[in-house]
Structure formats: C-alpha cells, structure tokens
Amino acid sequence: MLKPNFVGKGDKIAIVSTARKITKREIKEAINILKEWDLAPVIGTTIDVENNQFAGTDKQRKDDFQKMLDDPEIKAIWCARGGYGTVRIIDSLDFTNFRKHPKWIIGYSDITVIHSHVHNLGVSTIHAAMPVDIFKSTEQAKQSLYNALFGTRFNYRVPSTPINKIGKSRGQLVGGNLSMLYSICGSSSSLDCTNKILCIEDLDEYLYHIDRMLQNLKRNGYFDKLSGLVVGGMTKMHDNNIPFGKNVEEIILDIVAAYDFPVVFNFPMGHIEDNRALILGAEVSLEVSEDEVILEYV
C-alpha cells in the first residue's frame, strides 16, 4: 500500500467539493485552520458554485478534482463536504498521475466512494472531518487530522463498552460510511475485506435500512474473512411506527454473531463532533478488552 508523502510547512492544500454545494463562507474556519498550520489553502472552482443541490455539474466537479489530482504543487485534497454526488464522477476520474505521485485525499461520509476506489488502487487516504464541519470538531479531532497530515505518530486508546466483542486482531484499515459501502457493492470501488479491519458509521437512517445494508455486505462476503469491525457514530437513527425490534447495536451484533473477530462500538469517528482521523489502508492492530480499546498503527 502506497502512502503519500506527509505534508510540510508551506505546502498547498486544495479544498474542492465532489458532492453537495458549499460556499466559501462555510469553509472559512477550515481556511483559517490550514493557515494556522502554515499550509497554503487553494480553493477549487467548485466552491461557491451550484447546480441544484450539487457543487456544479458532474463535469465541473470532475474537472476540479482532476485538476487538483494532477497538479504537482497540490500535496493534499480536502473534500469540502459530503451529501451526495461523488459516485456520479468517480468513474470519469483519471488516476494515472495520482498513482505515480500520490497525495492525501481527506474526507468522510460521501467521500467513502473515493476512499474505497483509491484503496483498490493501492494508495492510503485519510478519513477525517471536512471543511463544512471542522468548526464544530473537538480539539482532539483537529489534532488527529494534523497528526495524520504531518506524519506525527498517533494511536487511539478509548474506553470499552460492555457490548464490545473482546479480542485482538491486525489488518489494513478500510471502510467509512455504511450507506456508501452498500451503494458501491458490485462495482470496481467495492472493498475486499479479507484480513482487514472495517470501520463503519452512518447518519439519519432507519433501523430496518441499517439491517438491509449490513445483510447486503454480509452476502457480498465483507465479513467472511474480516479481522475486526469498528463501529463509529450511528447518529440520529429512526424507527418506523411499527418498531423494527432491535436497536442499531443489536442489529450489528446479530449480523456478526457467527464470526469471531473483535467488534468495537462507539469509536470516535463519523458524523459526530469527535470525528478522529483514520489513515485508511494503513496496517493497524486492534485490541479490545473489557476496559479499553487500543487501535495502533503498526
């Protein structure tokens, strides 16, 4: 797995939107943070552009991202926000130059499409807070993004929960937003989770749909040879008038009941303020005990 060069003081960091529209005002805090880190923000042409709910047409979003991919002076691309739209442009992007000269691609939620696609190209990416919500991120989340970008070593030790499945494992870290992983099953962006540690999170979903998406991942073999499962924020879940009968944790435990890999709940990632950075594609060890969860980069 190729790991892009870590950034240094003065490096140019692009901010673009591959999905929903966003204004420069909304990314003001992100621009300020990059400047505080002595980085040079480069604002893409998709900022302050709109085409219905999107940050420009598919072609405009593709062209903006492609330009930043190919520009040798851009050392990282920070996707401005999620929503929906990245899957509409992923197959039209040319990663030829990127594979020769990889750079960090940062984001979460809808950006899971890029994370998964680029993982299959053999390049690491960063799952982390985005410009749209960095203003409300915890200091720990901001610091973790800094650490990931600048190459400062970091690991995670968080309290365990009683419903975690105890165990130890090791593997490449993959995953992201459950809805997006579900939507790319069967495509060239779909993940092979053999001997890997899968992270999932989601927002604003019905419980029955969580079950349906996980059943689909199970049928696609995601859990067959998985080394570990890390569940982040499952935020603002909904139920029908006729209850599904299980909460989100019970749904997940039911899905993975037949497997013996460790399972972690309430990990600080996803649509939450404490959305800690994760280097996807990196080799990690996962140790789950009754008292704490330790995720370390190998």
N, C-alpha and C positions, 0 to 999 in steps of 0.2 A: 504494500500500500504506500503510494507516494504521499509525502507530507509537504505541503507548500512551505516556502521559507517564512519564518516568523518576520513580522514587520519591525521596522526600526524608526527612530525619530525622523520626522520629515517625510515619511512615506505617504503616497497618495492613496486614499481610500474612497472608492466610489459608493454613492448611495443611489440606487435605482429602484423602481417598482416593477415587478414582474406580474403583479396581480391587480389589486384594487387601487383606485386613485388616491392620491395623497398630496397635500400642499406643502410648500416649503416651510410655512408657519408650523406645521405639525411635526417637522423634523428639526426644529430649531435647537432643542435640547441635545439631540444626537450630534448635530454640527458642533455645538459648544463642547461636548464631551471629547470628540475627536481632537479638537484644538487644544483642550486641556492635556491630552495625551501626546501633544506635539506631533500630531498627524495632520495631513492636509486633506480635508474633505473635497471631493469632486462630485458635484450634483449632476445627476443624469437628466436627460431630456424628458424622462417620464415623470419627473416631479412637477407638479402644477399643470398637468395635462389630464384631460378626462375624455373618455368615450363611454357614455353611460356609466356603469359602475367601475369600469376599468381605467387604469392609468395610461390611456391612449389605446389605439388599435392593437391588435395582435402584432402587426408588423412593427409598429412603433416600439412596443415593449421588447420584442425580439431584437430589433436593431440596437436599442440602447444597451441591453445586456450583452449582446455580441461585441459591441464596441469596447465595453469595459473588459470583456474576456480577452480580447486581442491586444489591448493597449499595454505594452510592456512597462509603462510607468505606473500603472494601477497595480497595487500589491494586494488588495483585498476588495471584495464586492459585498457591501452590506445591503441586503434586501430591505426595503423601507417598510413593508408591511405584508401581511398575508391577505386573507379574504378568499378570493378565488380567481384563477386565471393563469397560473404558471403552467398547468398541464396543457394549455392551449398553445404554448410556444416551445415546449421542451424538445419536440422532435424536429423543429426547424433550426435549432441552435447547432453551430459547428464547434466542436470541442477539440479540433485538431491542434491548434496552437496552445490551447489550455493544457492539453495532455503533455506537451513538450515543456511548457513553462507554467506549472500550476500555481494558482493563487488561492487564498482563502475565500470561500463563499460562506456568508453568515446569514442566519435567519432561522425561523421555525414555522410551525403551522403549515400554510400552503407551500412553503419553501421545502417541505419534506420531499416534494417531487424532484427538486434539484439535488437534494442530499442523496436520495436513493439512486438517481440516474448517475450522478458523479461517482458514487461508491462503486457502481458497476464498471466504471472506467478506471478504478484503482486509485482514486485520489481522496484524501481526507477533507472534511468540511467541518464547520462549526455550527452546532445547534445552540442558538442563544437569542436573547432579547433583540428586538428590532427598533429602528428609529421611531416608529409610531408609538411605542410604549416604554422606551428606555427611561423616560422622565419619571415613571412611577415604579421603576425597578428598585429592589433593595440594593444597598451598597455592596452586599456580597455578590449579587448577580452582576453588577457593573464590574467589580473587581475580577470576577471569574472570566468575563469577556476580555478584559485587559490581559490577564494571565495567558489566556489561550492565544491571543493575537501576538503577544510579545515573547512567548515561549517561556514564561515563568512557570516552573513546575507547580502543579496543584493536584490535590486529591480531595475526595469527599468522605467525611465521617458524619453521618446523620443518625438521629435516634431511630431505633427499630420500632415497629408496631406489632401488636400481638398476632395479627393475621398474616404477617410475612411468612414465607416458607423458608426455613433455615437451610443453609448450605453454602458451599464455596464453588466458584467456577471461574473460568477465564475465557476470553474471546474478544473478537473485534466488536466494538460498539456500533450499533446501527439503529435505525428507526426514526421516530418523530411522531407526527400527528396520525392517529389511528385512521381517521376518515380518508386521509390521503394515501396511506398504505393500502387501505381497502380499495381505493379507486384505481390504483395502478397495478393491481394484481393481473397477471397475464400479459403485461407489457414488458418492453425492454428495460423499464425502470424498476420492475419488481425485484425484491430482495431474495437472495438465497441466504437463509438464516442458519445454515449448517455451522455448528460450533461458534455461534455468535451470541452476543448479549443484546437483546432487543429492548429498546425504550419506546414506550407509547404514552400519549397524552391526548386529551380531546376537550372540546368545549361545546356547550349548548346542544347536546344530543339527547335523544330519547333512549331510555334504557333498553328497549327492545332492539333499537338500531345498534347499540353497542354490542349486544349479543349477536346480531346478524353479521356485523363486521368481523367480530372475532371468530365466529363459525367459519366465515369465508377464509380468513387467514389460516385457520386450522386445516381446512380442506385443501388449501394450497401448500400445506406442508411446512408452514412457518415454525411450528412448534416441535416437529418430529425430532430434529437433532439440535434444538436450541440449547445453549449453555446457561442462559439466565434471562429473566424478564424483569425489567424495571418500569414500574408504573408511576408516572408523574401526576400532574394535576388532572383530575377528571372533573372539570369545573362546570357548574350550572347544569347538571343533568336534569332531565324531565321524565315524568311518567305519564301514562295515559289515564283516562278516567277509570278504566278497568286496569288495576295495577299489574305490572309485569311479574311481581312477586319476589324479586331479588334486587338488591342494590348493586351498584357497579362493581364493588369489591367481590361480592358473592358471584356475580356473573363471570368475572375473570377467574376466580378460584375454581369454578365449575368447569370452565373451558380447559384449564391446565391440570385438572385433578389427576389425569392419567400419566403425567410426566413428573420426573424427579428433579428438575432444575430449581434453583432458588428463585423466589419471587419477592420483589420489594414493592411496597405501596407507599404513597405519599412522598415520593422522591421530589426534590426541588427542581422541577422542570415543567415547562408547558405554559398554559395561559394563566399564570399566577405572577405575582409581583416578584417572588423569589425564584426566577427562572434562570438557574445557573447554567453556565456554558458547558457544553459537552463536545469533545473532539470526536466526531463520528469517523469510523474507520480505524481509530487507534485501538491498540491491544490493551485491555484492562483486566484487572482481577476484581471479582465481586465476592465479598464475604458478608453473609447475613447471619447474625446471631440474635439471641433474644434481646440483647441490649442495644446494639448498633449495627449500622450498615456501613461497610467500608468499600468504596469504589476507588481503586488506584490505577493510574496509568503505568503500564509495565515498561 
